[in-house]
Amino acid sequence: MSLLVKNVLYIGRNVALVEALLASLTDDNQGVSYHTKHMLSSNEILAVLAESNYHHFITEQYVPDIIVAQVESLFPQLHVTYLNQSKPVNEKIPPLSTKKLISDDVKNALNYINIPIYYKSKDGNIIVCNNSFANHLGLTCDDIIGKHISEVLPPSLQKEIEKIDRKMFNDHQVHLFECQLHDVHGYPREVVFRKELMVDSDIQIGMIFDVSELNEAKRRIEKERIMLRATANISPDLIFFKDLESRFLGCNKQFEKFIGQPERNIIGKTDDQFFELEQASMCQQQDKDVMFNNETYSGEEHLTYVDGERHFIDMRKVPLLDSKGDVQGLIGIGRDITANHRLQKRLKVANAVFENSQENIIVTDQAGIINSANLATCQLTGYKRSELLGSDISILSAEEPNSTLYQRIEEGLENNKQWKGDITYRNKLQEIRFAWLDVYRVELEKGINNRIYSFTDLSQNKNIESKIQYLSKHDPLTGLSNRIALFAKLEDAIHRASFNEIAMAVVLIDINGFKAVNDQYGHDAGDKVLQEIAVRLKNCIFEKDTIARFGDDEFVIIVDGLKNEHEAALVAQRVAEQFEHKFEISGIEASLSATIGISLCPDDGADVDTLLLSAEKAMWRAKLDKKSPYHFYTDQLTEYSSNQLQLETEMKIALQEDQFELYYQPQYDLNKKLIVAMESLLRWNHPTYGVLLPDRFLSLAEESGLLIPIGLKMLNTIAMQAVKWNKANILFGRIAVNLSTSQLEQISFIADIQTILKDTGCSAKDIEFEVSESIFESNNYTIHENLFNIHKLGIAITVDGFGADIPIFHFIEPLGIEKFKITKNYIQGVPGRLVGEAMIKSVMVLARELGIDVVGSGIENAAQEDYLRDQQISSGQGEFQTKPMKVSEATFHLRCHKKK
């Protein structure tokens, strides 16, 4: 069986023999590498084996038993072949003269000495050695005596040893030779050979001293000394050492600069050779106290530098003790705190200035956290210093969180290291105040800087300025706009109305009965009444509108951005309602009323004077006509407005008494004649006028805000009807319902729909919302959000009155629009009406590309139905097919037109 042998150590001279031996062991394995050594001393065998990962060890040289045992212990995996284990016979016997020189007693005595000792002749043969020497080499004395020194010591030492021996025999002096020698375990040791000749003899006495630990200790000490010296020299402090006589033993580089002399000129000298007498005496007295009392000294003192400048030093002196604890001197460490001392003085002055400054000063870090605030700031803001420290500077901010003020400040600091400007801030009581702010950036170090906020309170000036501004435009008694502001705002409103091509109204209000109150209860009571009237009038207008005191007991309201005259009438009606309740004056009640005149721009005038004059004329007609509290400039508008207000009142009653009813009109598949959806249509069962169609009341409902509750009530009815039809297995497709702009503007609209679906159990897939194409032109964010959320709920969206208008294209895909409903305006007159046909064809091309169904609305005859069918329009509705039906009729109709 062959062995895997890769690395072999051979000690001997017969390489051919070893190669033959290895060939028999490895079957001529070519991966074997050979290493041969000759005449190694026994103690070096272990070191050589440890140097490399040998697989096999072969030796011709005799190996002592002690080394064999250690090889087996340290290298258990090593394959070992000993070719010669016969103990060599020592044929070299010292001459008789030598034996006489070294007696047996001396030999025996040597074995009691732990120092390795040997005697050798001039020719290099070892005559005597002690056990310590033999053990150090891993041999016995018998193995060594009679051999040449080169046979027991490593070959690497031979030349140096021979050189020293020759020199020793010539000068007969003691010689020392330091080298490295492996011990019995194979570890390298640093040793010193001490060689000398016996008196009147050629016999050399050699001793071996192991100085490994001594040298290692010396190296450690030297390393520590170098590190200590380097540390001392790096330190900015003054470091020095003194003996018991206060003489300098050493110092660092900083102390050299302080004295102005190199260390070699300082060592051995005392303080009085470098300092003034008074300073030197002080230092030496400190030294005595430290060394005599064995205590540490710490204090601050003035010392004069070599350049004559006095410096403030923080001095510390510590006793220097030996291993027994006896004082042998001291170590002094002095820190120059002159700059810090001066800085502390400046800081005290600066802090006093900071604290007593009348300016309000705050210091923050880079992140805006307040580090300090002076007393003036605390007094002004109402905050305690402890409340400000650690808080963000925004604690004083009166700006919105997303304000650009701090961004502007940071930009100014980045570009110019300062920023200045007017600001508003908020004190602890959350009062808004005004200030002039200066902000500076102070760099402490690279990348780190503080901000200093210095601000002067301008609130008093601002308040005075604001009061002047306010009084120039406001009535001091009521706080309403005065005549000057009224004329300016009215002129602006006229320009806006002309530019935007919309209407605006002037509502002139005259208070009836005010003069009697003034005369009966006095001017003070009259003023209180006017103030209460102002409060009530403010409840009648929107934010965009303006109200002003025009005379003693006359007021004017500017209603801006009118959609129609009815909005002005609503304002007048709300004003009249404010006087239905009595006014209380110091416990006395008084009844007042208002007479109101309304003029419209541009119908009743296009300038300030004309509009006010027209409103005044209308107001005087209202005084003569007791039927209505207000009058328009034209009688026709007054009559129309009165009718509309009456209708609005009746509409509120109708909502309470369920006078509104839903009718249903089917949408048919034009090819299969099957019902695909039911469109819900609102009707008002008026107790006087009968059934009213939406065009009679819907716009008024939207303007008055009633369309919102009406719409929700109708949606709830539709949802319940869908559930009923589903339970009765009546197929109706979907129920379509029209949504108005005002409904889609409601923030709560989606929540209301979800509530209805949840309460009724109606599925979203059973509902379809029809929205006007004009809605998509709106920029109202709420409308867009509601449309997207309707789509997310799973409710289908149909575009009503589609005419291929561009704004809708952006919404088709995101909203998942399923149908285009062509307005009846395009269907009327076809076939034969070129414009209508062209529009229908263009819509169909677009719908087919987008995969959207098209519904024809308002089909009036068979020709229109056939034409729409020819154009592949999927479904349609109109009175030609089926008129709107009540729910009972619609249910019967659906049962009769079930899908087969």
PyMOL commands that set and color helices and strands:
alter all, ss='L'
color gray80, all
select helices_A, chain A and resi 15-26+42-51+65-74+96-101+104-110+131-137+141-144+149-152+155-171+212-234+253-259+263-266+271-273+277-293+338-356+375-381+385-388+393-396+405-416+459-473+483-500+514-521+523-538+565-578+608-624+635-656+694-704+707-727+741-744+749-760+764-766+773-777+781-793+806-810+824-827+834-850+862-870+887-896
alter helices_A, ss='H'
color red, helices_A
select strands_A, chain A and resi 7-11+33-37+56-59+79-82+117-120+126-129+175-182+188-197+204-210+238-242+248-251+297-304+310-321+327-336+360-364+370-373+418-426+432-445+448-457+503-512+546-549+554-562+583-585+588-590+593-601+630-632+660-669+675-686+690-692+735-739+767-772+796-802+819-822+853-857+875-877
alter strands_A, ss='S'
color yellow, strands_A
deselect
rebuild
show_as cartoon
